[in-house]
Every structure is written in C-alpha cells, then in structure tokens.
Amino acid sequence: MSAKKEVTLLKVLVIHGYRQSGKSSREKTGSFRKGLKKYLDLVYITAPNKISSFGDTESEEYGWWFSSKQNDSLSFNAKEESTLDDGHDEALKLIKKTFEEQGPFDGILGFSQGATMAAHVCSLVNKDDPIFKLKFAVLCAGFKSRSTNHHNYYEKQIELPTLHVYGDTDQVIPKEMSLELMEIFTQSSVLNHAGGHHLPASSKEKKCYQEFFEQFRVET
C-alpha cells in the first residue's frame, strides 16, 4: 500500500493596506484565511511607518509610504501625483529583512497600498534580486503609484504569475486603477467581483483562489 501524499502549504507574505496593521489585516481576512486554510500559510507583518492623526500617538494605523507632507503632517492619497515617497525605503528594508529571516516565501498577497508595495517587490523579483524570490503574487485593489520616485518599478513587463482582484464598486481604488497596474504583468489572472474595497471571500471567489493556488502546490 503506497504512502499517502501530503501537500505542503504555500507560504505567503501578507502586505496590509494603508491605515491597517498586521493584526488588523489578519482580522479583516478571517473569512479568506478560513476558506483557504488547506492551501496557505499566511505571514502578516506591519508597515514601519505609523500614521498619526491629530497628534494621536496611540494610533495603531500604519502605511508603507506617504505621498504628501504639510508642516509635520504626512498623509497618503493614491490618486494624487507626487514627488514624495516618504517611508518607502524603510518599508522595503523591512520586507527584505522579513524575506531573509522568515523566508523563503512562495507568494506575496497585498491589499490596496499594500498591493502596490507588493507589485514593487514583484519588480525586484523580475530583476533577479537575490533576496526576493517568489512563485506568484495576489494583488487586491492595487494601483500604479503616482510617485515620480516609483517609475522604475514599472519600466519593464513583469513575468511573475499574478492574480489581480478588484471590485466594480470600489470607491477608494477604482477598478480602472487596478487594471492600469495589471498591464505591466504578463501572466495575469483576474478576479473581478461586484463589491467594493475589500478582499472578497465568498464561495464563488474561494473557487477562483483555489484554481490559482493549485498551480503552485507541491505534493510530498
């Protein structure tokens, strides 16, 4: 009688959205995690840049970079053209450190600003950076950064397999912005849902995720 084969979980780094943290991202993706627990081992991290609202030092909201600075106040707007990307270098260093200390990772999953940050990591994978090695990426409500400092991440087509998730009624990141990001990837799959600004996890969407992840599972 042959031994039963086991399927190794895919280890995926999760890059949260603006004004979130690793903890809040884990809570918000509860249904997603539950539905794909036989597929994924999710690792959550928190961006290094704390967001202060009206002097609130107890804020547990973080961002991967800021696009605007007025006096000492930093903020972010995905739709505005900017010459700033304050915090982006620190964020990239944190992700690199996570790859070194907790990797290797099979994939990366990003939401909103986190999806764009994940796309920047994909660009480094595409350039054969020795630290950043991935098999796939899932980019939910992502967009091309409007920061002039980020043009280099979009100069070349990215060959890494990706699943692009976007909603028809997303008012924060309109789906046209997500489609613009998708254009730089050559091996794209799509999950277009009817909802807004969130990571969908209904039974219909679960099947789409499973079909995408099935390509990368390895039996042992």
Protein Blocks (a to p, Z undefined) as FASTA:
>chain_A
ZZddddddddddddddehiafklmmmmmmmmmmmmmmmbccdddddfbdcdeehiakbcc
dcfbdfbdehjaccddfkbccfbdghklmmmmmmmmmmmmmmccfbdcdehjlmmmmmmm
mmmmmnopaklgcfbdcdehiacdfbfklmmmmmpccfbdcdddddfklcklgfklmmmm
mmmpcbdcddddfbdcdddfbfklmmmmmmmmmmmgccZZ
